[in-house]
Amino acid sequence: MDLPFQLTKEKREEFIHLLQDYFFNERGESIGNLEAGFILDFIIKELSPTFYNIGIRDAHTFLNDKLEDLFELEKH
């Protein structure tokens, strides 16, 4: 599966454990590393691009607002 980005080994393991904890605490289900890894890959491939794009739009809006503030520094 071709993922849009790669996590460090440490971050991937952390997220796998978070998914395992979620399934256990919220659903009473124990899932293994392999299953949690598949879920994580699905989230990265299918869901993360949307959140990434939201971040890009938010950054664009923020930077545009700050650039507009520069015009307030003009000398008249």
DSSP file (Angstrom, degrees, kcal/mol; ACC not computed):
  #  RESIDUE AA STRUCTURE BP1 BP2  ACC     N-H-->O    O-->H-N    N-H-->O    O-->H-N    TCO  KAPPA ALPHA  PHI   PSI    X-CA   Y-CA   Z-CA
    1    1 A M              0   0    0      0, 0.0     2,-0.7     0, 0.0    44,-0.0   0.000 360.0 360.0 360.0 126.7    0.0    0.0    0.0
    2    2 A D        -     0   0    0      2,-0.0     0, 0.0    43,-0.0     0, 0.0  -0.762 360.0-159.4 -88.4 113.6    1.4    3.3   -1.1
    3    3 A L        -     0   0    0     -2,-0.7    42,-0.1     1,-0.1     3,-0.1  -0.650  24.3-125.6 -94.7 149.4    1.0    5.8    1.8
    4    4 A P  S    S+     0   0    0      0, 0.0     2,-0.3     0, 0.0    -1,-0.1   0.711  92.2   0.3 -67.7 -18.7    1.0    9.6    1.2
    5    5 A F  S    S-     0   0    0      2,-0.0     2,-0.4     0, 0.0    39,-0.0  -0.976  72.9-118.8-159.6 165.1    3.7    9.9    3.9
    6    6 A Q        -     0   0    0     -2,-0.3     2,-0.3    -3,-0.1     3,-0.0  -0.874  17.5-144.2-112.6 143.1    5.8    7.8    6.3
    7    7 A L        -     0   0    0     -2,-0.4     2,-0.0     1,-0.1    -2,-0.0  -0.691  30.9-101.6 -95.0 154.5    5.9    7.9   10.1
    8    8 A T     >  -     0   0    0     -2,-0.3     4,-2.7     1,-0.1     5,-0.2  -0.376  36.5-109.8 -65.7 158.6    9.0    7.2   12.1
    9    9 A K  H  > S+     0   0    0      1,-0.2     4,-2.3     2,-0.2     5,-0.2   0.902 119.9  50.0 -57.1 -42.0    9.1    3.8   13.6
   10   10 A E  H  > S+     0   0    0      2,-0.2     4,-2.2     1,-0.2    -1,-0.2   0.912 111.8  46.1 -65.2 -44.0    8.6    5.2   17.0
   11   11 A K  H  > S+     0   0    0      2,-0.2     4,-2.5     1,-0.2    -2,-0.2   0.892 111.8  52.0 -68.1 -39.3    5.6    7.3   16.0
   12   12 A R  H  X S+     0   0    0     -4,-2.7     4,-2.4     2,-0.2    -2,-0.2   0.931 110.7  47.8 -61.8 -45.3    4.1    4.4   14.2
   13   13 A E  H  X S+     0   0    0     -4,-2.3     4,-2.3    -5,-0.2    -2,-0.2   0.894 110.9  52.0 -62.0 -40.3    4.4    2.2   17.2
   14   14 A E  H  X S+     0   0    0     -4,-2.2     4,-2.1     1,-0.2    -2,-0.2   0.926 111.2  46.5 -61.2 -45.5    2.9    4.9   19.4
   15   15 A F  H  X S+     0   0    0     -4,-2.5     4,-2.4     2,-0.2    -2,-0.2   0.878 109.8  53.8 -67.0 -37.3   -0.1    5.2   17.1
   16   16 A I  H  X S+     0   0    0     -4,-2.4     4,-2.4     1,-0.2    -1,-0.2   0.928 109.9  47.7 -61.3 -44.5   -0.5    1.5   17.0
   17   17 A H  H  X S+     0   0    0     -4,-2.3     4,-2.8     2,-0.2    -2,-0.2   0.885 109.7  53.3 -64.6 -37.8   -0.6    1.4   20.8
   18   18 A L  H  X S+     0   0    0     -4,-2.1     4,-2.5     2,-0.2    -2,-0.2   0.914 110.1  47.5 -62.7 -42.1   -3.1    4.2   20.9
   19   19 A L  H  X S+     0   0    0     -4,-2.4     4,-2.6     2,-0.2    -2,-0.2   0.908 112.0  49.7 -64.5 -41.6   -5.4    2.3   18.5
   20   20 A Q  H  X S+     0   0    0     -4,-2.4     4,-2.2     1,-0.2    -2,-0.2   0.924 111.8  48.3 -63.2 -43.6   -5.1   -0.8   20.6
   21   21 A D  H  X S+     0   0    0     -4,-2.8     4,-3.2     2,-0.2     5,-0.3   0.909 111.1  51.5 -62.0 -42.3   -5.9    1.1   23.8
   22   22 A Y  H  X>S+     0   0    0     -4,-2.5     4,-3.0     1,-0.2     5,-0.6   0.956 110.9  46.6 -60.2 -50.9   -8.9    2.8   22.1
   23   23 A F  H  X5S+     0   0    0     -4,-2.6     6,-2.2     1,-0.2     4,-1.3   0.886 117.1  44.6 -60.7 -38.6  -10.3   -0.6   20.9
   24   24 A F  H  X5S+     0   0    0     -4,-2.2     4,-1.0     4,-0.3    -2,-0.2   0.946 120.4  37.9 -70.6 -47.8   -9.8   -2.1   24.3
   25   25 A N  H  <5S+     0   0    0     -4,-3.2    -2,-0.2    -5,-0.2    -3,-0.2   0.853 128.0  31.3 -74.7 -35.7  -11.1    0.8   26.4
   26   26 A E  H  <5S+     0   0    0     -4,-3.0    -3,-0.2    -5,-0.3    -1,-0.2   0.759 135.6  21.1 -95.5 -28.0  -14.0    1.9   24.2
   27   27 A R  H  <<S-     0   0    0     -4,-1.3    -3,-0.2    -5,-0.6    -2,-0.2   0.487  92.8-122.9-121.7  -7.3  -15.1   -1.4   22.6
   28   28 A G     <  +     0   0    0     -4,-1.0     2,-0.4    -5,-0.4    -4,-0.3   0.757  69.5 130.4  68.8  23.5  -13.7   -4.0   24.9
   29   29 A E        -     0   0    0     -6,-2.2     2,-0.6    -7,-0.1    -1,-0.3  -0.892  51.2-145.6-113.8 139.6  -11.8   -5.6   22.0
   30   30 A S        -     0   0    0     -2,-0.4     2,-0.4    -3,-0.1    -9,-0.1  -0.904  20.5-176.0-100.0 125.9   -8.2   -6.6   21.9
   31   31 A I        -     0   0    0     -2,-0.6    -7,-0.1   -11,-0.2    -8,-0.0  -0.936  19.0-125.9-120.0 148.0   -6.5   -6.1   18.6
   32   32 A G     >  -     0   0    0     -2,-0.4     4,-2.5     1,-0.1     5,-0.2  -0.211  31.7 -96.6 -83.4 176.0   -3.0   -7.1   17.7
   33   33 A N  H  > S+     0   0    0      1,-0.2     4,-2.5     2,-0.2     5,-0.2   0.882 122.6  53.3 -59.6 -40.4   -0.2   -5.1   16.2
   34   34 A L  H  > S+     0   0    0      2,-0.2     4,-2.1     1,-0.2    -1,-0.2   0.945 111.3  44.2 -63.6 -48.7   -1.0   -6.3   12.7
   35   35 A E  H  > S+     0   0    0      1,-0.2     4,-2.2     2,-0.2    -2,-0.2   0.927 115.0  48.5 -62.0 -45.3   -4.7   -5.3   12.9
   36   36 A A  H  X S+     0   0    0     -4,-2.5     4,-2.6     1,-0.2    -1,-0.2   0.876 109.7  53.7 -63.1 -37.1   -3.9   -2.0   14.5
   37   37 A G  H  X S+     0   0    0     -4,-2.5     4,-2.6    -5,-0.2    -1,-0.2   0.889 107.5  50.3 -63.7 -39.5   -1.2   -1.4   11.8
   38   38 A F  H  X S+     0   0    0     -4,-2.1     4,-2.2     2,-0.2    -2,-0.2   0.906 111.5  48.1 -64.8 -41.4   -3.8   -2.0    9.0
   39   39 A I  H  X S+     0   0    0     -4,-2.2     4,-2.6     2,-0.2    -2,-0.2   0.924 111.6  50.2 -63.7 -43.8   -6.2    0.4   10.6
   40   40 A L  H  X S+     0   0    0     -4,-2.6     4,-2.8     1,-0.2    -2,-0.2   0.917 109.5  50.9 -60.7 -43.8   -3.4    3.0   10.9
   41   41 A D  H  X S+     0   0    0     -4,-2.6     4,-2.8     1,-0.2     5,-0.2   0.897 109.8  50.8 -61.2 -39.7   -2.5    2.5    7.3
   42   42 A F  H  X>S+     0   0    0     -4,-2.2     4,-3.2     2,-0.2     5,-0.6   0.935 111.0  47.9 -61.7 -46.2   -6.2    3.0    6.3
   43   43 A I  I  X>S+     0   0    0     -4,-2.6     5,-2.4     1,-0.2     4,-1.6   0.927 114.2  46.7 -61.1 -45.3   -6.3    6.2    8.4
   44   44 A I  I  <5S+     0   0    0     -4,-2.8    -2,-0.2     3,-0.2    -1,-0.2   0.932 119.9  38.8 -62.8 -45.7   -3.1    7.5    6.8
   45   45 A K  I  <5S+     0   0    0     -4,-2.8    -2,-0.2    -5,-0.2    -3,-0.2   0.923 129.8  24.3 -73.6 -44.9   -4.1    6.7    3.3
   46   46 A E  I  <5S+     0   0    0     -4,-3.2    -3,-0.2    -5,-0.2     4,-0.2   0.808 131.8  25.9 -96.5 -32.0   -7.8    7.6    3.3
   47   47 A L  I >X<S+     0   0    0     -4,-1.6     4,-1.3    -5,-0.6     3,-0.9   0.813 104.2  68.2-104.8 -37.3   -8.3   10.2    6.0
   48   48 A S  H 3><S+     0   0    0     -5,-2.4     4,-2.8     1,-0.2     5,-0.2   0.825  90.4  63.6 -62.7 -33.2   -5.1   12.1    6.6
   49   49 A P  H 3> S+     0   0    0      0, 0.0     4,-2.6     0, 0.0    -1,-0.2   0.889 102.3  52.1 -58.0 -35.4   -5.0   13.9    3.2
   50   50 A T  H <> S+     0   0    0     -3,-0.9     4,-2.0     2,-0.2    -2,-0.2   0.936 112.4  43.9 -63.8 -45.9   -8.2   15.7    4.2
   51   51 A F  H  X S+     0   0    0     -4,-1.3     4,-2.1     2,-0.2    -1,-0.2   0.878 112.6  53.0 -67.8 -36.6   -6.7   16.8    7.5
   52   52 A Y  H  X S+     0   0    0     -4,-2.8     4,-2.4     2,-0.2    -2,-0.2   0.938 109.4  48.8 -60.6 -47.3   -3.5   17.8    5.8
   53   53 A N  H  X S+     0   0    0     -4,-2.6     4,-2.5     1,-0.2    -2,-0.2   0.864 108.2  53.6 -64.3 -35.8   -5.4   19.9    3.3
   54   54 A I  H  X S+     0   0    0     -4,-2.0     4,-2.6     2,-0.2    -1,-0.2   0.920 109.5  49.4 -62.1 -42.9   -7.3   21.6    6.1
   55   55 A G  H  X S+     0   0    0     -4,-2.1     4,-2.6     2,-0.2    -2,-0.2   0.899 110.0  50.6 -61.9 -41.5   -4.0   22.5    7.7
   56   56 A I  H  X S+     0   0    0     -4,-2.4     4,-2.5     2,-0.2    -2,-0.2   0.929 111.8  47.3 -63.3 -44.7   -2.7   23.9    4.4
   57   57 A R  H  X S+     0   0    0     -4,-2.5     4,-2.6     2,-0.2    -2,-0.2   0.914 112.6  49.4 -63.2 -41.8   -5.8   26.0    4.0
   58   58 A D  H  X S+     0   0    0     -4,-2.6     4,-2.6     2,-0.2    -2,-0.2   0.914 111.9  48.3 -63.3 -42.2   -5.6   27.3    7.6
   59   59 A A  H  X S+     0   0    0     -4,-2.6     4,-2.8     2,-0.2     5,-0.2   0.905 111.3  51.2 -64.2 -41.0   -1.9   28.1    7.1
   60   60 A H  H  X S+     0   0    0     -4,-2.5     4,-2.6     2,-0.2    -2,-0.2   0.931 111.5  46.7 -61.5 -46.6   -2.7   29.9    3.9
   61   61 A T  H  X S+     0   0    0     -4,-2.6     4,-2.4     2,-0.2    -2,-0.2   0.928 113.4  49.3 -61.1 -45.8   -5.4   32.0    5.5
   62   62 A F  H  X S+     0   0    0     -4,-2.6     4,-2.2     1,-0.2    -2,-0.2   0.937 113.1  45.8 -59.7 -48.4   -3.1   32.8    8.5
   63   63 A L  H  X S+     0   0    0     -4,-2.8     4,-2.6     1,-0.2    -1,-0.2   0.897 111.4  52.2 -65.6 -39.8   -0.2   33.9    6.3
   64   64 A N  H  X S+     0   0    0     -4,-2.6     4,-2.2    -5,-0.2    -1,-0.2   0.918 109.3  50.2 -61.3 -41.8   -2.5   35.9    4.0
   65   65 A D  H  X S+     0   0    0     -4,-2.4     4,-1.5     1,-0.2    -2,-0.2   0.915 111.8  47.7 -61.6 -42.2   -3.9   37.7    7.1
   66   66 A K  H  X S+     0   0    0     -4,-2.2     4,-0.7     1,-0.2    -2,-0.2   0.881 110.2  51.8 -68.1 -36.9   -0.3   38.4    8.3
   67   67 A L  H >X S+     0   0    0     -4,-2.6     3,-0.8     1,-0.2     4,-0.6   0.881 106.6  53.8 -66.6 -36.6    0.7   39.7    4.9
   68   68 A E  H >< S+     0   0    0     -4,-2.2     3,-1.1     1,-0.2     4,-0.5   0.859  99.9  62.6 -62.9 -34.5   -2.2   42.0    4.8
   69   69 A D  H >< S+     0   0    0     -4,-1.5     3,-1.1     1,-0.3     4,-0.3   0.781  90.2  69.2 -61.3 -26.0   -1.0   43.4    8.2
   70   70 A L  H X< S+     0   0    0     -3,-0.8     3,-1.9    -4,-0.7    -1,-0.3   0.854  88.3  63.2 -61.7 -33.9    2.1   44.5    6.4
   71   71 A F  G X< S+     0   0    0     -3,-1.1     3,-1.3    -4,-0.6    -1,-0.3   0.762  90.8  66.3 -63.6 -22.8    0.2   47.2    4.5
   72   72 A E  G <  S+     0   0    0     -3,-1.1    -1,-0.3    -4,-0.5    -2,-0.2   0.686  93.8  61.0 -69.2 -16.8   -0.6   48.8    7.9
   73   73 A L  G <  S+     0   0    0     -3,-1.9    -1,-0.2    -4,-0.3    -2,-0.2   0.486  77.5 121.8 -88.2  -4.1    3.1   49.6    8.1
   74   74 A E    <   -     0   0    0     -3,-1.3     2,-0.4    -4,-0.2    -3,-0.0  -0.287  63.6-125.5 -61.3 143.3    3.1   51.7    5.0
   75   75 A K              0   0    0      1,-0.1    -1,-0.1     0, 0.0    -2,-0.1  -0.755 360.0 360.0 -90.1 135.6    4.2   55.3    5.4
   76   76 A H              0   0    0     -2,-0.4    -1,-0.1     0, 0.0    -2,-0.0   0.362 360.0 360.0-114.3 360.0    1.8   58.0    4.2
